[in-house]
């Protein structure tokens, strides 16, 4: 019917998504929303009583299915296209409320990431929204006196009074404008006031469903949007099942992938977990990045899909304002060590992130870090690659950058059996200004090894404290190409590297590379035992390498 009002565009988007091989049915979300749109629900007047459930804001990182869910909601409730046949075959089709609500509501669906051509100021941006919605309303209600110069909330209020018109609002990426260079602080306040005037305390609002990346709760000290209930991945469990893929859902997608590629599978189930898992809901359920999982299965290739839209400086944006505050934390994070953080999601609203908590909070909100039990961590290999890239390319990161830069040379020396070069690199690393490397225990030595082998992540899957043989190896390097060398690293304080290698042999760590029946390895390269030690008395490193198995040809 219109561009925003009862548009058929959301149906077109959702229909395309639902017909894809790797579609996951999330329509039970609609069943949770249906009770909120029934006539006679709370009108949402101002004050505490006005915080009715009909005001919902979903905040999630990019590429976690927010826009798809918005299209689904608009195409189910809206009158823009007949979507009965599509939804009847999905989970919502079993609902007793299906017929009463399918295509039965006037839906105003606005994607706020769309801006006018050559837009240079906020007024141009918001005027486009006002003009288009006003035009839609004039077409839908030709007998009503609607003037373009009237405020939208006045028009909608009069339609409610005279036509008993009610509307379901679906507002996608509401916070997009906050990151445009032409938007001033006053513009942000004006936009908040625009949304407040449009939605707050209005009887014509059946439901207001908004999505965004940044939390709304702390955008201002006023009460413009305090009628919204906000649902985030870190703090609220409700609706979590509808954003991101669960373990069970990825299992199902992988079965479809195996059927499609019966003889040429380049993606494994373990690979999907390694590359794209690592997020958690508040209740602890594991969550995968949906866009990346679908891209990997579609392309039959594990790769960087989350971050493919921007280089490493997308990540560097969040740390550049105060590198000193997070430099040591970055070293720990890329070493696989969680970092304690006081994550305050609202801190991400700041355009200049200056404190450690603000920087780490922003990384959580934008999906670069996972937050669990008071600690942040890099969730998966896809994001680890992004961090590694930043550390290797950005000199302003100081000692962390210098250690990362040495990591390619360290791997080459190890594979060549050049223990002299290995020791020199370790001595150099130890002599940096890092306040973390006191070597009071093997954990700190472990962190150093992670740093000096950082580039090995390009060709190896590095596992720390991995179960192997009759114990746990400090590090196992699984080659991504099966004909490359396998590495077993054992670290010791105040011991000899010979003792470290003997432990590798005694505890049969090499068996970890022999997973097939009969002890036959899927890897055909050499298996190298690497002993790395540090002596506190003379502050020297020693390295030793022994070939446990020659290359299988």
C-alpha positions in Angstrom: 0.0 0.0 0.0 2.8 2.4 0.9 6.5 2.9 1.4 6.2 2.6 5.2 2.5 1.9 5.9 1.5 -1.7 5.0 4.4 -2.0 2.6 4.9 -5.3 0.8 8.7 -5.0 0.9 9.0 -6.8 4.3 7.1 -9.7 2.9 9.4 -9.9 -0.1 12.5 -9.9 2.1 11.1 -12.6 4.5 9.8 -14.7 1.7 13.2 -14.8 0.1 14.8 -15.7 3.5 12.2 -18.4 4.2 12.9 -20.1 0.8 16.6 -20.5 1.4 18.2 -23.8 2.2 19.6 -22.6 5.5 16.5 -20.9 6.9 15.7 -21.5 10.6 12.1 -21.0 11.6 12.0 -18.4 14.4 8.3 -17.6 14.0 7.5 -18.6 17.6 8.6 -15.0 18.3 5.3 -14.0 16.7 3.4 -16.1 19.2 5.0 -14.2 22.0 4.1 -10.8 20.4 0.4 -11.6 19.6 -0.9 -11.1 23.2 0.7 -7.6 23.2 -1.2 -6.3 20.1 -4.7 -7.2 21.2 -7.1 -4.3 21.4 -7.8 -3.2 24.9 -4.2 -3.6 26.0 -2.4 -1.0 28.1 -2.3 2.3 26.2 1.1 3.2 27.5 0.5 6.5 29.2 3.5 8.2 30.7 4.7 7.1 34.2 5.6 3.7 35.6 2.2 2.3 34.7 2.8 3.2 31.1 5.7 0.8 30.7 3.4 -1.8 29.1 4.9 -4.7 27.3 3.9 -3.3 24.0 7.1 -1.3 23.9 10.0 -3.6 23.0 13.5 -2.9 22.0 15.9 -5.7 20.9 19.6 -4.8 21.0 22.0 -7.2 19.4 25.3 -7.0 17.5 25.3 -6.7 13.7 24.4 -9.7 11.7 22.5 -11.5 14.5 19.2 -11.6 12.6 17.5 -8.4 13.8 16.4 -7.2 10.4 15.1 -10.6 9.4 13.0 -10.7 12.5 11.7 -7.2 11.8 10.7 -8.2 8.3 9.0 -11.4 9.6 6.9 -9.4 12.1 5.9 -6.8 9.5 5.0 -9.4 6.9 3.0 -11.5 9.4 0.9 -8.7 11.0 0.8 -6.3 8.1 -1.7 -5.9 5.2 0.9 -5.1 2.6 0.9 -8.7 1.1 -1.1 -11.9 1.6 1.4 -14.0 3.6 -1.0 -16.7 4.8 0.4 -19.5 2.8 4.0 -18.7 3.7 3.4 -18.6 7.5 0.8 -21.4 7.6 3.6 -23.9 7.0 5.8 -22.5 9.7 5.6 -22.9 13.5 3.3 -19.9 13.9 0.8 -21.7 11.7 0.0 -24.0 14.5 -1.0 -21.2 16.8 -4.7 -20.8 17.7 -4.3 -17.1 17.2 -3.0 -17.4 13.7 -6.1 -16.6 11.7 -7.1 -13.7 14.0 -3.8 -11.8 13.4 -2.3 -12.8 10.1 -2.4 -9.7 7.8 -4.9 -8.1 10.2 -3.0 -5.0 11.4 -1.8 -1.7 9.9 2.0 -1.9 10.2 4.3 1.1 9.9 7.7 -0.4 9.1 10.7 2.0 8.9 14.3 1.0 8.3 16.2 3.9 9.8 19.4 3.0 8.1 18.1 4.4 4.8 19.1 8.0 4.2 18.3 10.5 1.4 20.7 10.9 -1.5 23.5 13.4 -0.7 22.2 13.7 2.8 24.3 16.3 4.7 22.2 17.1 7.8 19.7 15.6 10.2 16.8 17.7 8.9 17.1 16.1 5.5 17.2 12.7 7.1 14.2 13.0 9.3 12.2 15.0 6.7 12.4 12.0 4.3 10.7 9.9 7.0 8.1 12.4 7.7 7.2 13.1 4.1 7.0 9.4 3.1 4.8 8.4 6.1 2.6 11.4 5.6 2.1 10.4 2.0 1.3 6.8 2.9 -1.4 8.0 5.4 -3.0 10.3 2.9 -3.4 7.4 0.4 -4.7 5.1 3.1 -7.2 7.6 4.5 -8.2 9.8 1.5 -11.2 11.3 3.3 -9.1 12.5 6.3 -7.8 16.0 6.4 -4.0 15.4 6.4 -1.6 18.2 5.7 2.1 17.6 5.1 3.1 20.4 7.5 1.3 18.6 10.4 3.3 16.6 12.9 3.0 12.9 12.3 1.8 12.3 15.9 -1.0 14.8 15.4 -2.1 13.1 12.2 -2.0 9.7 13.8 -3.9 10.9 16.8 -6.7 12.4 14.7 -6.9 9.1 12.7 -7.3 7.3 15.9 -10.1 9.7 17.1 -12.0 9.8 13.8 -11.2 6.4 12.3 -10.3 4.3 15.3 -7.1 3.7 13.5 -4.3 1.7 15.3 -0.9 0.9 14.1 1.8 -1.6 14.8 5.3 0.0 14.6 8.3 -1.9 13.4 11.4 0.3 13.6 14.6 -1.3 12.4 18.1 0.0 13.3 16.7 3.0 15.2 20.2 4.0 16.4 21.8 4.2 12.9 21.7 8.0 12.8 23.8 8.2 15.9 26.9 7.2 14.0 26.5 9.6 11.0 29.2 12.2 10.8 26.7 15.0 10.1 24.7 14.4 13.3 25.2 16.8 16.2 24.5 16.3 19.8 21.4 18.5 19.4 20.3 16.4 16.5 20.5 13.3 18.7 18.2 15.0 21.3 15.8 16.0 18.5 15.7 12.5 17.2 14.9 11.1 20.7 12.2 13.7 21.0 10.8 12.7 17.6 10.6 9.0 18.6 9.0 10.0 22.0 6.4 12.2 20.4 5.6 9.5 17.8 5.3 6.6 20.3 5.0 7.5 23.9 1.6 7.5 25.5 -0.2 7.1 22.2 -3.4 5.1 22.0 -2.9 4.5 18.3 0.2 2.4 19.1 -0.7 -1.3 19.2 2.9 -2.4 19.5 6.2 -0.6 19.1 9.0 -3.1 18.2 12.5 -1.5 17.7 15.8 -3.0 17.0 19.3 -1.6 17.3 22.9 -2.2 18.3 23.3 0.4 21.1 21.2 0.3 24.3 18.6 3.0 24.6 18.5 3.2 28.4 21.3 5.6 28.8 21.0 7.8 25.7 19.8 10.7 27.7 19.1 11.7 31.3 15.5 12.4 30.4 12.6 10.0 29.9 12.1 10.2 26.2 12.2 6.4 25.6 11.7 5.1 29.1 8.5 3.3 28.1 10.6 0.6 26.3 11.6 -2.7 27.8 15.0 -3.4 26.5 16.2 -6.9 25.8 20.0 -7.4 25.4 22.1 -10.5 25.0 24.1 -9.9 28.2 21.4 -8.8 30.6 18.0 -10.3 29.5 17.0 -13.9 28.7 13.6 -13.2 27.1 13.6 -13.4 23.3 17.2 -14.7 23.2 16.2 -17.9 21.3 15.2 -15.8 18.3 18.5 -14.1 17.6 21.6 -16.1 16.7 21.7 -19.9 16.2 21.7 -22.5 19.0 23.7 -25.7 19.0 20.6 -27.7 18.0 19.9 -25.3 15.1 23.4 -25.5 13.8 23.2 -29.3 14.0 20.2 -29.2 11.7 21.8 -26.8 9.3 24.9 -29.0 9.1 22.7 -32.0 8.2 21.3 -30.0 5.3 24.8 -29.0 4.3 25.9 -32.7 4.3 22.9 -33.6 2.1 23.8 -30.8 -0.4 27.5 -31.6 -0.5 27.7 -35.4 -0.1 31.1 -35.8 -1.7 32.8 -32.4 -1.4 32.4 -31.3 2.2 35.0 -28.7 3.2 33.2 -27.6 6.4 33.1 -29.7 9.5 30.8 -29.5 12.5 33.8 -28.9 14.7 34.9 -26.2 12.3 31.6 -24.3 12.7 31.9 -24.4 16.5 35.5 -23.3 16.4 34.9 -20.4 13.9 31.5 -19.0 14.9 30.5 -20.2 18.4 31.5 -18.5 21.6 28.6 -16.3 22.5 26.3 -17.0 25.4 22.8 -15.9 26.5 22.3 -14.7 30.0 21.2 -18.3 30.9 24.4 -19.7 29.5 23.1 -21.2 26.3 25.6 -21.2 23.4 24.9 -18.9 20.5 26.5 -18.8 17.0 26.8 -15.9 14.7 24.0 -16.7 12.2 25.3 -14.8 9.2 28.7 -16.4 9.3 27.3 -19.9 9.7 25.0 -19.5 6.7 27.8 -18.0 4.6 30.2 -20.8 5.5 27.7 -23.5 4.6 26.6 -21.7 1.5 30.1 -21.2 0.2 31.4 -24.6 1.5 34.2 -22.8 3.2 35.1 -21.7 6.7 36.2 -18.0 6.6 35.8 -14.5 7.9 32.3 -13.5 7.1 31.4 -11.4 10.1 34.4 -9.1 9.6 34.6 -9.2 5.8 32.8 -5.9 5.5 35.7 -3.9 7.0 39.4 -4.2 7.7 41.1 -4.4 11.1 40.6 -0.7 11.7 36.9 -1.4 12.4 38.1 -3.0 15.6 40.9 -0.5 16.2 38.3 2.2 16.4 37.3 1.0 19.8 40.8 1.0 21.4 42.5 4.0 19.7 41.3 6.6 22.2 43.2 5.0 25.1 45.5 2.2 23.9 47.4 2.2 27.2 44.2 1.3 29.1 43.7 -2.0 27.2 47.1 -2.9 25.7 47.8 -5.6 28.4 44.2 -6.8 28.2 44.6 -7.3 24.5 47.6 -9.4 25.1 45.7 -11.6 27.5 42.6 -11.9 25.3 44.6 -13.1 22.2 46.3 -15.6 24.5 42.9 -17.1 25.3 42.8 -15.7 28.9 39.5 -14.1 29.9 39.7 -10.5 31.3 37.6 -9.2 34.2 35.6 -6.2 33.1 32.8 -4.1 34.5 30.7 -4.2 31.4 28.2 -1.4 31.2 26.3 -1.6 27.9 25.3 2.0 28.0 29.0 3.0 27.9 29.0 2.1 24.2 26.9 5.2 23.4 30.0 7.3 23.9 31.7 8.3 20.6 35.0 8.7 22.5 35.8 5.6 24.5 38.4 6.6 27.0 38.3 4.1 29.9 39.0 0.4 30.0 35.4 -0.4 30.9 34.0 1.8 28.2 36.2 0.2 25.5 35.5 -3.4 26.6 31.8 -2.6 27.0 31.6 -1.3 23.4 33.4 -4.4 22.2 30.7 -6.6 23.9 27.8 -4.5 22.6 29.2 -4.7 19.0 29.9 -8.4 19.3 33.7 -8.4 19.2 33.8 -9.9 22.7 31.6 -12.3 24.7 30.7 -11.5 28.3 30.2 -14.3 30.8 30.5 -14.4 34.6 32.1 -10.9 34.9 34.7 -11.6 32.2 35.2 -10.8 28.6 36.8 -13.1 26.0 37.3 -13.4 22.3 34.5 -15.7 21.3 35.8 -17.6 18.3 38.4 -18.0 15.6 36.6 -15.5 13.3 37.0 -12.7 15.8 40.5 -13.9 16.9 41.7 -13.4 13.4 40.4 -9.8 13.6 42.3 -9.2 16.8 45.4 -10.9 15.5 45.3 -8.7 12.3 45.1 -5.6 14.4 48.0 -6.5 16.7 50.2 -7.3 13.7 49.4 -4.1 11.8 49.1 -1.4 14.4 52.4 -0.1 15.7 50.7 2.2 18.3 50.0 -1.0 20.3 53.6 -1.0 21.4 55.1 -4.2 22.8 52.0 -6.2 21.8 52.6 -5.2 18.2 56.3 -6.0 18.4 55.7 -9.4 19.8 53.0 -10.1 17.1 55.4 -9.0 14.4 58.0 -11.5 15.6 55.5 -14.4 15.5 56.0 -15.4 11.9 59.7 -15.7 12.4 59.2 -17.8 15.5 57.0 -20.3 13.6 59.5 -20.6 10.8 62.4 -21.1 13.3 60.4 -23.8 15.1 59.6 -25.8 11.9 63.2 -25.5 10.8 64.5 -26.7 14.2 66.4 -23.4 14.7 66.3 -23.3 18.5 68.9 -20.5 18.7 66.6 -18.1 16.9 63.7 -19.3 19.0 65.6 -18.4 22.2 66.6 -15.0 20.9 63.0 -14.2 20.1 61.9 -15.4 23.5 64.6 -13.3 25.2 63.5 -10.3 23.1 59.9 -10.8 24.1 60.8 -11.1 27.8 62.9 -8.0 27.7 60.0 -5.8 26.4 58.3 -3.4 28.7 55.4 -5.8 29.3 54.3 -5.6 32.9 52.6 -9.0 32.6 55.6 -11.2 32.0 57.1 -11.7 35.4 57.2 -15.5 34.9 56.0 -16.2 38.4 54.2 -19.3 37.0 53.7 -21.2 33.8 50.5 -19.2 33.0 52.6 -16.2 32.2 55.0 -18.2 30.1 51.9 -19.6 28.4 50.8 -16.0 27.5 54.2 -15.2 26.1 54.1 -18.3 23.9 50.6 -17.3 22.6 52.0 -14.0 21.6 55.2 -15.2 19.9 53.2 -17.8 17.9 50.4 -15.4 17.1 50.8 -15.7 13.3 50.6 -19.5 13.6 46.8 -19.1 13.8 46.8 -18.5 10.0 47.9 -22.1 9.4 47.2 -23.9 12.7 44.4 -24.5 15.1 46.1 -23.8 18.5 44.6 -25.6 21.5 45.9 -24.9 25.0 45.6 -27.5 27.8 44.2 -30.0 25.4 43.5 -33.6 26.5 46.1 -35.8 24.9 47.4 -39.3 25.7 47.4 -39.7 29.4 47.4 -36.0 30.3 46.9 -32.5 29.1 49.4 -30.9 26.7 50.3 -27.3 27.2 49.8 -26.5 23.5 48.8 -28.6 20.5 49.1 -27.1 17.0 46.7 -28.8 14.6 47.7 -28.0 11.0 44.8 -26.8 8.8 46.5 -28.6 5.9 46.8 -32.3 6.8 50.3 -32.6 5.2 51.9 -29.9 7.3 53.8 -30.6 10.6 52.0 -31.1 13.9 53.4 -29.4 16.9 53.3 -30.3 20.6 54.6 -27.6 23.0 55.4 -28.3 26.6 56.4 -25.3 28.9 58.4 -25.6 32.1 59.8 -23.2 34.7 63.2 -24.1 36.2 63.4 -27.4 34.3 65.3 -28.5 31.2 63.7 -28.7 27.8 64.8 -32.4 27.7 62.5 -33.0 30.7 59.7 -31.2 28.9 60.1 -33.4 25.8 60.3 -36.5 28.0 56.9 -35.6 29.5 55.5 -35.3 26.0 56.7 -38.9 25.3 55.8 -40.4 28.7 52.2 -39.1 28.5 51.9 -40.0 24.8 50.6 -36.6 23.7 51.3 -37.5 20.1 48.3 -39.9 20.2 46.1 -36.8 19.9 47.0 -36.6 16.3 45.9 -40.2 15.6 42.1 -40.1 15.8 41.3 -42.8 13.2 40.7 -46.5 14.0 43.9 -48.4 14.4 45.9 -45.4 15.5 46.3 -44.1 11.9 46.7 -40.4 11.8 44.7 -38.1 9.5 47.8 -35.9 9.4 50.7 -36.9 7.2 53.3 -34.4 8.2 55.9 -34.7 10.9 55.0 -34.6 14.6 57.4 -32.3 16.5 57.9 -32.2 20.2 58.9 -28.7 21.4 60.3 -28.1 24.9 60.4 -24.4 26.0 61.8 -23.6 29.5 62.7 -20.5 31.6 65.1 -20.4 34.5 64.5 -17.8 37.1 68.1 -17.7 38.4 69.8 -16.6 35.2 66.6 -15.4 33.4 67.3 -17.5 30.3 65.1 -19.5 27.9 66.0 -22.8 26.5 64.4 -24.6 23.6 64.7 -28.1 22.2 62.9 -29.8 19.3 62.6 -33.5 18.6 61.0 -35.2 15.7 58.5 -37.9 17.0 57.4 -38.9 13.6 58.8 -38.3 10.2 56.7 -37.1 7.3 54.4 -39.7 5.8 54.6 -39.7 2.0 
